[in-house]
Amino acid sequence: MKRLGQWLILLAAWGWLGLALPAATPEEEFSRANQLCEQGNYAEAIARYEQLLQSGRVSPALYYNLGTAYFRAGQPGRALYALRHAERLAPRDPDIRANLASVRRAVSGSEDTGPRGLEALLGRLTLNEWGLLAAATLWLWLGVLGLGQWFPRRRASLRSTGGLLLATWLAAMACLSGAVYFQQMQRVAIVAQKDVQARLAPYDVSKPVWSLPEGAEVRVMSENQDWLEIRDDRGRAGWLKRDQVLLWPR
């Protein structure tokens, strides 16, 4: 009994010591995850990165490193998904853009597989930045109108400035609307499994029409229960099961 009592005291002391030790800070956890990634322990690094995200620690660097770890672990679909999050938070970061291009090149073999044209242009700013630009030009326009009311003699000279600011505000609002469409409303399916077949109809027994590599990005045209109607950049249409892809945005 005496020995049992000693063991119980020892266990209680260890438990008290564990409670007394300070928990690792998010910065320490992030640093440890980075070390694990550099050591090639990608599964453990990914688990730690994901845990940080679940705790609300969101940053471009965290998503960037998570995407890098997924890519090194041979999961390009999840890598693209994480890197897209990083790009949304920091759209002009050269390292994020380079990593995205690298993963897309590895998936498709093409040098130019990302967004193009208007979508690429509007993606250079975040939605908050487009919103701030639209708000700033609106207030400037209203300020010029106010000056015209306070100083009637200068109303004629302010008219051209007001017209330019109005046109700028309308253009900013159009860009904001387009950015919202591309970043929030247009859905993309990122293939997250190997050997995925697009099918002719939303049934398991339907005929496969073409294969998609893991990491392929296709547009979602419609949904039918557990199936998604998709279309690729070449205009090919087909159906994928929802559990085969990651939807962007969520």
N, C-alpha and C positions, 0 to 999 in steps of 0.2 A: 504493500500500500504506500509505503514511504517513497519507493522508486516511482510509482504511478503518479504520486503527487508532484514529484520533481519534474516529471515529463510534462504534466499539465501546466506547471508554472513556466517551464521553458517555452511551450507552445504559445501560452498567453503573452509572454515577453516578445516572441517573434511577431505575433499578430499586432501587438502595440507598436513595435518598431516599424512594421509595414505601414501602419496608419500614420505614424509620425513622419515617415519619409515623404518629401514633396513629390508630387506627380511630375512627370516630364512635361515641359512646356511644348506648345505646338511647334515652336522653332526647333527645339531639340528633336521632336518626332520627325519633322521634315528633314533635318540633317541626317538622322539615322536612316531614314528611307533612302536618301540620296546615296549614303554609304553602301547600303545593301544593293542598290541598283548598280553601282560601280563594281561591286564584288561579283556581280552576275546572279545574285539571288533575287530574280525579278518577281517571283510570286510573292515573297514576303514584302518586297518594296511596294508592289501594287496594293497589297492588303493595307499597308500603312498609309499610302496616299489616299486610298478610298476611305479609310477611317477618318482622316483629316477632313475630307470633303463632307462626310456625313456629320461631322461636328460643326460644320458651317464655316470652315476655313477655306474660303474660295479665293484663288488668285491666279493670274496668268502663269506664274512660275510653277504652281502646283499642278495645273492641268498640263502644262508643257512637259514636266518631268514624268507625269503619269502616262502621257502619250508616248514618250520615249521608252519607258519601261514596257509598255504593252507591245510596242513595235519590236523591241529586242527580244521579247518573249514569243514572238511569232504570231501576234494577234493584230494584224494591220487594221481590221475593222474597228476594234476598240481604240486603237491608237488614233485613227482619224477622228473618232467621236470626241476623244479628250482634247485633241489639238484644235478641233473646231471650237470647243469651249474657250480654249486659250485665245484663239484668234478673235472671238467675239469680244473678249475683255480687252485685248490689246491688238487691234487690227493692223497696226503699222509696225509691229515688232518684227525685225528682219529674221531673227532666229526661229520664231514661230512659223513665219511664212516659208522659210527654207525647209524646215522639218516637214511641214505639210506637203510641199512640193516633192520632197524626197520620198515620203510614204506613198503618195499618189503615183509617182514614177515607178516605185517598186511593185505597185499593184497592177498598173496598166501597161507599163513600159513606154508610156507617152510622156513627153516633156511638158505638155500643157493640158492638164486634165482638170484644173480647178475652175472656179467661176470665171466667166469672161464677160466682156462688154459692160453693159449697164450694171449688172449684178456685182462685178468686180469693182467698178467705180464707186458704187454706193457702199460697198463693204469697207472702204478705206476709213470711214468714220463709224463710231458706235452709234447706237440709237440715241443715247444721251447727248452725244456731241451734235448730231443732226438736230435734236430738239432744242439744245441751247442756241445753235446758230439761227434757227427759225425764231425763237423767242427774242434773241438780241436784235435781229433785223426788224421784227415787229415793233419793239419798243423804240428803236431809232426812228422808224417811220412815224409812229405816234408822236414822238418828241418833235420832229420836224413840223408836223401838223400843228402842234401846240405853239411852236415858235411863230408860225404863220398867223395864228390868232392873236398872239401877244404883240407882234410887230407887223401890222398890216402893210407897212411900206416895203417890207422885205418879202412879202408873200410871193411876189412874182419870181424873185431870185431863188426862193426855196422850193418852187414848184418842181423844177427839174430834179433836185436832190430827192424830194419826196417821191417822185415818180420812179427814180432809180431804186430807192429803198423798197418801195412797194413791189417792184418787179423782182428784186432780190428775195424778199420775203416769200412771194409766191413760188419762186424757184426752190427755195429752201423747204417749203412745205411739200412741194412735189417730190423732192429728194427724200424727205422724211417718210412720206407715204410709200415710196418705192423701197426704201430700206426696211420699213416694217413688213412689207410684203415678202421681200427676199429673206429676211432674217427671222420672221415670226410665222408667216402664213404659208409660205411655200415649203412643203414637207419633202424631205429627202430620206430615203432608206439606205442605210449603210450595211452592207452584207457582213454579218458577224460570224459566219460559219464557213467551213470548207465545203467544196463540191456542191454548191447550191444551184438548182435548176429552176429557171423561170418556166412556168407552165402555161399552156394555152388557155386554161380556164381554172377557176378557183376550186379545184378538186385534187386530191392526192393521186387519183388514177388518170388525171388529165395528161396529155402528151407534153413532154418537155420540149421547149422551143429553142433555148440556148442556155449556156452555162455562165455563171457569174463567179469571178474569183472573190475570195474573202477580201473585204475592203472596197469593193465596187460601190459607187454612189449612183443611185438612180432616183428619179423623181416619182413621187407617189401621186397617182392620178385619181384613185378612188379606193374605197375600202368595202370589203364584203365579209363581215364577221371576222374570222381569223386570217383572212387573206387580204393582200394589198395588190392593187393593179398598178404596175410600174411601167416606166418608159425610160430608156437610156438615151445618151446623146446622139446615137445613130438612128433614133426613131423606132427602135424595136420595142414592142409591147409584150407584156406577159404578167403572170401572177406569182407572187411569193407569199409564203406563210409569214405571219407577223413575228413568230418566234425565231425566224432566221435572220432578222435584221435589227438594227438599232435605228429608231426614228429620230430625225433631226428636223426642227427642234422637237422636244419631248411632246 
